[in-house]
Structures are given as C-alpha cells and as structure tokens.
Amino acid sequence: MSYRGILFDFGGTLDADGLTWKDRFFRLFREEGVSLAPAAFDPHFYAADDGLVGTLPETLGLRDSVDRLARDLAARLGPGAERAGERVAARFLDDALARLDANRAVLGRLRERYRLGVVSNFYGNLEAVCDDVGIRPLFDVIVDSARVGCTKPDARIFRCAVDALGLTFPQVMFVGDSPTRDMAGARAVGMAHVWLVDADGSARTPCCAGDRVIHTLKDLEGVL
C-alpha cells in the first residue's frame, strides 16, 4: 500500500521510545526513592492526569505542563513524594526534549514524502506544546482530545485528523505506543498501524497478528 499520510500519538511516541507518561513517571519516582507497586501508583497517576484535562491554559507549554502533572501526582503520592516531584519533573522533561530533538530530523524527512499529523489524548494545550518544542511546523493537523470532545480509541478522533488531511483511512498509517488506544483504535477504522514499543516491552503481544513493531521512530523509515 502506498500511504499518503502518517498520524502519530504524542506522549510516549514522539517524546519517548514507546514508554507512556505513566510508566515514565512511575520509574522516575521509584528512582527518586518513592516506591509503590504499580497497582498502588496507577490510580494516583490517572487521577492527576485526568484532573488536568480541560483545565490547563491552551497556551501552556511542555515544561509547565509536566511541572503541573508532577506536582499534582506527588501531592497524591504522599509527603515523601512532594520533594521528589521537582526532580522527577526535571528529569522527565530532559528525557522528553532529548527524544523530541532526535525525532525532529526523522519527522522532517518523512514530511518530504507524507502529510503528517498528531492525534493525542491530551489536556487541551497540545498545539502550544508542539509549538513550544519546535515541532509544530512539521504537522498539517494536530488533534487534541480535550479540544474535539472525544478520545482514542473513539473513531471520531481519528476521523477529525484524516478529514483534515484530505485523505481516507486506507491512505493513512497510525504510529503509537498504546495497544488499546492507538493500535485498536486505528484497526477499528481500517487504518494501518505501527506499534512503537520500548525494548523492554518487546515480548508483549501486538493487538493484531502481523503488526509491524518498531523500537524507535527512526525504525519507521525502514517499515515505509
């Protein structure tokens, strides 16, 4: 199939090699001495994450967004976590900016051949975040769930992006890190999908037999 467009998830895909924000915050807090089992950590993360949806200024950049999430999460994790929150936010941001910087060159090459877009379950300020980190000009469309009123894997959020590109689902490939939101959502609308998964998760089973799996965004060029 000759594709004309590529859509990307943001968190965990453009700013990491297949690690979700939840998993990255979990690892960083643990390395800073805040040790909780995933079953105990996850509800705190989801509560902090959901609490930001639709509440952040549309102009807020990545640094302030990460700081806010880390602060709110640390407050939920308890007294010992609040001091670690600033260090976690700084480390998270450094890692994200390094990966975004590396991926900028890949996206630039892809843009020469394809129309590009971002589809993300985010807080309402994704366009400002992409502008803040210098990747906004690379994309023809940026769809933020909080702005359009639906979240992945809902077919409507993918439709928003594909229609904005002036293409059809079979003409577009989706690249993301979540089997349930990205891969299953793309599959449901008949869109080709590539799973970006970190090296530690390479043994996990893709949502569809024969799914293409990559471990860095640079690997996508070989798939295409």
C-alpha positions in Angstrom: 0.0 0.0 0.0 1.3 3.4 -0.9 0.4 5.7 2.0 0.0 9.5 1.7 -0.3 10.4 5.4 1.1 9.4 8.8 -0.6 10.2 12.1 1.3 10.0 15.4 0.4 9.8 19.0 2.3 12.4 21.1 3.1 11.2 24.7 5.1 8.0 24.6 5.6 8.2 20.8 7.0 11.5 19.7 8.6 12.3 23.1 9.8 8.7 24.0 10.6 5.4 22.5 7.4 3.6 23.4 7.1 4.4 27.1 3.9 6.0 28.3 3.9 9.0 30.6 2.5 6.8 33.4 5.3 4.3 33.1 8.0 7.0 32.9 6.7 8.8 36.0 6.5 5.5 37.8 10.1 4.7 37.0 11.3 8.2 37.9 9.5 8.4 41.2 10.9 5.0 42.1 14.4 6.0 41.2 13.9 9.1 43.5 13.0 6.8 46.4 9.2 6.9 46.1 8.5 3.2 45.8 4.9 2.0 45.2 3.6 -1.1 43.4 2.1 -0.3 40.0 -1.3 -1.2 41.4 -1.0 1.5 44.0 0.7 4.1 41.8 -1.6 3.8 38.7 -4.8 5.2 40.3 -2.9 8.2 41.6 -1.4 8.9 38.2 -4.8 8.6 36.4 -6.4 10.9 39.0 -3.7 13.5 38.5 -3.7 13.1 34.7 -7.5 13.3 34.3 -7.6 16.3 36.6 -5.6 18.3 34.1 -7.9 17.7 31.1 -9.5 20.9 30.1 -8.1 22.9 33.0 -4.7 23.9 31.6 -4.4 27.2 29.6 -4.4 26.5 25.9 -1.1 28.4 25.6 0.8 26.3 28.3 4.0 24.7 27.0 5.6 21.3 27.8 7.7 22.4 30.8 4.8 23.9 32.7 2.5 21.0 31.8 5.0 18.4 33.1 5.7 20.5 36.2 1.9 20.7 36.9 1.4 17.0 36.4 4.4 16.0 38.5 3.4 18.4 41.3 -0.2 17.1 41.4 0.9 13.5 41.2 3.5 14.0 44.0 0.8 15.5 46.3 -1.3 12.4 45.8 1.6 10.0 46.4 2.2 11.4 49.9 4.6 13.6 52.0 7.7 11.8 50.9 7.0 12.3 47.2 6.5 16.1 47.2 10.2 16.9 47.4 11.0 14.3 44.7 8.4 15.9 42.4 10.6 18.7 41.2 13.5 16.3 40.4 11.1 13.9 38.6 9.7 16.8 36.5 13.2 18.0 35.5 14.4 14.5 34.6 11.2 13.8 32.7 11.5 17.0 30.7 15.2 16.5 29.9 14.4 13.0 28.5 11.4 14.2 26.5 13.3 17.1 25.0 16.2 14.9 24.0 13.9 12.4 22.3 11.9 15.2 20.6 15.1 16.7 19.3 16.3 13.3 17.9 12.9 12.7 16.3 12.7 16.2 14.7 15.1 15.1 12.0 13.1 11.9 11.3 9.9 13.8 11.0 11.5 16.3 8.7 12.5 13.6 6.3 9.0 12.0 6.5 7.4 15.3 5.8 9.1 15.4 2.4 7.0 12.4 1.4 3.9 12.4 3.5 1.3 14.6 5.1 1.8 14.4 8.9 -0.5 14.8 11.9 -0.8 14.2 15.6 -3.7 12.6 17.4 -3.4 12.5 21.2 -5.5 12.1 24.3 -4.2 15.4 25.9 -5.2 18.3 28.1 -6.3 21.0 25.6 -2.9 22.6 25.0 -1.3 20.2 22.6 -0.8 22.7 19.9 1.1 25.0 22.3 3.2 22.1 23.5 4.2 21.2 19.9 5.0 24.8 19.2 7.0 25.1 22.4 9.2 22.2 21.5 9.7 23.2 17.9 7.8 20.5 16.0 4.5 22.3 15.2 5.6 23.3 11.7 6.1 19.7 10.8 2.4 18.8 11.1 -0.5 19.5 8.9 -3.0 18.8 11.7 -2.9 18.4 15.5 -5.9 16.9 17.1 -6.2 17.2 20.9 -8.9 15.1 22.5 -9.8 17.8 25.0 -10.4 20.2 22.1 -12.6 17.9 20.0 -14.5 16.2 22.8 -13.6 12.6 22.1 -10.7 10.4 23.0 -8.9 7.5 21.4 -9.9 4.8 20.6 -13.1 6.6 19.5 -13.3 6.5 15.7 -14.4 10.2 15.7 -11.0 11.5 16.8 -9.2 9.6 14.0 -11.8 10.9 11.6 -11.1 14.5 12.6 -7.4 14.1 11.7 -7.9 12.1 8.5 -10.5 14.5 7.2 -8.2 17.5 7.9 -5.5 15.9 5.9 -7.9 15.5 3.0 -7.3 11.7 2.9 -9.1 8.5 3.6 -8.3 5.9 6.3 -6.7 3.4 3.9 -4.3 6.2 2.8 -3.1 6.8 6.3 -0.8 5.0 8.7 -1.0 5.5 12.5 2.0 5.2 14.8 1.5 4.9 18.5 2.6 3.2 21.7 -0.8 2.1 23.2 -2.3 -1.2 22.1 -5.7 -0.3 23.4 -6.0 3.3 22.4 -3.7 3.6 19.3 -3.5 0.2 17.7 -7.0 -1.0 18.5 -8.5 2.4 17.5 -6.6 2.5 14.2 -7.6 -1.1 13.5 -11.3 -0.4 14.1 -11.4 2.3 11.4 -9.3 0.3 8.9 -6.1 2.3 9.2 -2.7 0.6 9.0 -0.9 0.8 12.4 2.6 0.5 13.6 3.3 -0.2 17.3 6.2 1.7 18.9 7.2 -0.2 22.0 10.2 0.2 24.2 12.9 -2.5 24.1 11.9 -3.9 27.5 8.3 -4.4 26.2 9.3 -6.2 23.0 7.9 -9.5 24.3 4.4 -8.1 24.6 1.9 -9.3 22.1 0.7 -6.9 19.4 -3.1 -6.4 19.1 -3.1 -7.9 15.6 -1.2 -10.8 14.1 1.4 -9.5 11.8 1.5 -6.0 13.3 4.6 -4.1 12.5 6.6 -3.3 15.6 9.4 -0.7 16.0 11.5 0.4 18.9 12.5 3.9 17.8 10.8 6.4 15.5 13.8 6.1 13.2 12.8 2.5 12.6 9.7 3.7 10.9 11.6 4.8 7.8 12.6 1.1 7.3 9.0 0.0 7.6 7.8 2.5 4.9 
